[in-house]
Amino acid sequence: MNELCTRSAVDLAYLLATRAVSCVEVMDAHLEQIGEFNPRLNAIVTLDADRARDTAANYDAKRTATPALPPLWGLPIAHKDLVLTRGMRTTFGSTLFADNVPDKDDLIVERIRAAGAIAIGKTNTPEFGAGSQTFNRVFGATRNPYDPTRTCGGSSGGAAVALAARMLPIADGSDLGGSLRNPASFCNVLGLRPTPGRVPAYPTLNPWADMAVQGPMARSVDDIALFLSILVGDDPRVPLALTDPGARFYPVTPLDLRGVRVALTTDFGLPVQAPIRACMEATGRLLQSLGATVEIAHPDLSGATEAFHALRANGFRERFAALPPESRAELKDTIRWNLAAGEALTVADLDRAWATRRTVYDRVAAFFGRYHFLIGPTTQVLPFDVDQPYPTEIDGVPMKDYLEWMQSCARLTVTGCPALSLPAGFSSDGLPIGMQIVAPVRAEARLLAFAKSVEAATHHAAMLPDLLRADRYTARP
């Protein structure tokens, strides 16, 4: 593996800015890594290597005429296959859009381009981003680099795998019920779900909807912060956009943990596999050794699941209800199920969901009056078989539907609080486990400072998959 692929985004940006390496050198290193490992992992599903290399060469040619470089100058990136990317195939993981090539960019892609990153392709996602297992009928399944017989999670699964396999230094993702956090946990990388409005999204079907957000993924807190700093800021087309400038989030100074009050939960009151609970207990002991005050507690999130289900189903109704019957028939079964649930909603159902969400938010705000941070498991299960659509039971507890196994993330979506999945350790058989660090709304800067202190004491994200250390695995047919 080329040493450049092991470097952080912050390091690469510095090397590029100081001309220690060229854009072409960085691009070629990552394209070689993609060529070596992507055929076995299926993380990057549309690749435009020639255009990426040409762009890198063009960057190098005009470097002398560019005294002040944008912050992501020359860094390769692949965009999640849910965001519009001008001139690049964008399928949404759906056979309905298998040949779609947009003529415009999503706002997040606009900002990444303006920051100097070079798009090389698209990362895989489940169909329309629905479900935390990355597979679809256009490109197939994406595999976990820590064990390619297992899933990478989702829906930003291709992004997480590309990062873990060192194919990319940064990747964008999105999150409704855990789609930034779940794959980050399964792949031993970082994924930040920001406060709604922190990363403005455009275009969107409903610009006032606030449960689905976009955000950064990377392999370190510093890289997450650098990436976040270019994604944030006002946009007149986005009514919920927050206005804090990027300089508020990067660079990150570690937080002194002495006197910091942390609420720790091993399960959020949900069924959680034993290795994950044990990892959370070890995290609590670590935080205490660093000077934090740790108490076993979590906010009362009762009603959050029901509110999430109703508001998510209503979003599916908004998006898919107008499809003709022949197009509906092309949707996967779980999307049709969610759409039917949305069409069955009454005004009273939605009134009740919004009232419940307000109550949950009030409880969580009061909870953060007593604690600075909440830490718990990102996922309720370890990465499972790549051929299994979703877990049907956890520790003997049956799951009622394809969403119930993700409630450790989805319940927190309802609160609007920023949440970061940070690598927390490994199971006895080497599968990654993530901790979810939650802060009060709009407190991303303090969340990143806290996470940087925790990261410095653990170094779990530096653990390479065996696939990269020794070629032990081969993908199944």
Secondary structure, 3 states (H helix, E strand, C coil): CCHHHHCCHHHHHHHHHCCCCCHHHHHHHHHHHHHHHHHHHCCEEEECHHHHHHHHHHHHHCHHHCCCCCCCCCCEEEEECCCCCCCCCCCCCCHHHCCCCCCCCCHHHHHHHHCCCEEEEEECCCHHHCCCCCEECCCEECEECCEEEEECCCCCHHHHHHHHCCCCCCEEEEECCCCCHHHHHHHCCEEEECCCCCCCCCCCCCCCCCCCEEEEEECCHHHHHHHHHHHCCCCCCCCCCCCCCHHHCCCCCCCCCCCCEEEECCCCCCCCCHHHHHHHHHHHHHHHHCCCEEEECCCCCCCHHHHHHHHHHHHHHHHHCCCCHHHHCCCCHHHHHHHHHHHCCCHHHHHHHHHHHHHHHHHHHHHCCCCCEEEEECCCCCCCECCCCCCCEECCEECCCCCHHHHHHHHHHHHCCCEEEEEEEECCCCCEEEEEEECCCCCHHHHHHHHHHHHHHHCHHHCCCHHHHCCCCCCCC
